Amino acid sequence: MEELRRKRKGKAKDPIEEAKAFIEKHLAQEVSLEEVAEVLGLNASYFSQMFKHSTGETFVHYRIKRRMEKAKRLLADASFRITDISYEVGYADHPHFTKTFKKFTGLAPSEYRNQLGID
């Protein structure tokens, strides 16, 4: 525990909560597990195991889930174009966003909007 404190430069916050906040703040960017581990002052492999143990899901799956949850919130607002939403949640490639969204929700973004009564 002392070694962890030393590595983290005396930071007392929960590293998983810090990681989640960092991911949330940077959803529009392609943030890697290694980058987050470095920000937290942790070894990437150790952080990966700790994240999975604490959340029950991998770093990548968690990041995708948070992106898709944000996309669903944005899709509920008709003033946002779907292509703009894809960029806002970190997908420069709109078809990749559509494919990922459909895999995650079972619906394409346009179908999701239709279900909400938004055309």
N, C-alpha and C positions, 0 to 999 in steps of 0.2 A: 504494500500500500504506500509505503514511504517513497519507493522508487517511482510509482505512478505520480505521486504528488510533485516530486522533483521534476519529472519529465514534463508535467503540465504546468510547471512554473508556479506552483502554489494555488492554482485555480481549484476552488472547492465545488464548483457546479458539476452536476451529473453530465458526463461526456455524451451520453446518448441523447439527453434533452438538448444539449448544445448542438449536437449533430443534426437533430431534427429541425431545430430553429435555423441552422445554416442552410439546410436543404430547402426549407420553405422560402427563405429569403432569396435563394438563387435558383428557383425553379426554371426560370427562363434561360439559364446557362447550363452547359454540359459540365456538371461538377462530378468529379470522380471520387471514388472511395479514398484513394490515395491523398487527394487534395484535402478532404475533410479530416482524415486522420492526421495529416500534417498540421492543419489549423488547431487541432485538439492536442497536438504534441504526443501522438500515439503511433506505434508501429501499425502499418496498414493491415497486416495479417491479424494482429491482436484485435484491432478495432473491428474488423470484419466479423470475427467470432463473437466479440462482445455485443455488437449490434444485432446479430442474428439471435443470440441468446436472450437479449433483452426485449426485442420486438417480435420475435418469432418469424421474421422474414428477412430476406437478404437486403442489403443496401440498395441494390438496383431495383428490386421489386418495390421496395418502399418508395423510392424516388418516383418510379412510374405511377404508382398508386396515387401519390400526392399530386402529380401532374394531371392525372385523369380526373381527380376530384375537383381540382381547380378548373379544368376544362368544362366539367359539367356545370359548375356555378356560372362560368362565363357564357356558356351556351344558353342558359336560361334568360340571358339579356339579349333581346333581338337587335340591339344597336351594334353588337360586335359581329364582324364577319368571321366565318369559320377559319379562313386562312389566317386572319389576325390572331385568333385564339391559339392556333397551332404554334405560332411564333411566341406568343405570350407564355406558353407552358413549355418552351424549350425545344420545339421541333421546327427546324429550318426547312425540312422536307415535308410538305403538306401531305402527300400520299402516305408517308410513314406514320404521321400523326393519325390519319384516318384509320389505317390498319391497326395501330396500337389501341386506339379508342374502341374500335369494334371488338377487338380481342378482349378488352377489359370489361366492356359493358354489354356486348352482344348486339350493339347497334352502331351504325355509322353515325358520325356527328349530325348529319342532316336528318337521319331517322330519329335520333334522340330529340332533336328540336321539334320535329313533327309530333312526337309523342307528347311534348309539352304544349302543343297547340301553337307553336311558332313556325311560320313558313319563311 
